Amino acid sequence: MTGQTAPPHWSSADAAELDVLIDAFVAAAFVHRERCATCSAGGPWCQALTDAFNGIIEWRRTRALRSKAAYLRVLQAELEEQVA
């Protein structure tokens, strides 16, 4: 089985920032779960935990779009330089 390859615009810094967010979410979720009646019951997450998770998903989507735009600007500048 081969590993998943990140797109060229997804940098190591992007991945590291996502790792930090995930690590913080998981740590907070464990603490939250012990204190929240909804989450500690073993069912679906409460709205607060769901919203926090969705915030990470939204950050990932936005970061990917911003990184892709920056990457494509660099490629465009290189192409323009070659043509000039």
CORFEN-V352100 format. One record per run of one state. SS is the DSSP state (alpha for helix, beta for strand, coil for the rest). FROM is the first residue (numbers start at 1). LEN is the number of residues. If there is no record, write none. Layout:
BEGIN
SS,FROM,LEN
SS,FROM,LEN
END
This chain:
BEGIN
coil,1,11
alpha,12,24
coil,36,1
alpha,37,4
coil,41,6
alpha,47,37
coil,84,1
END
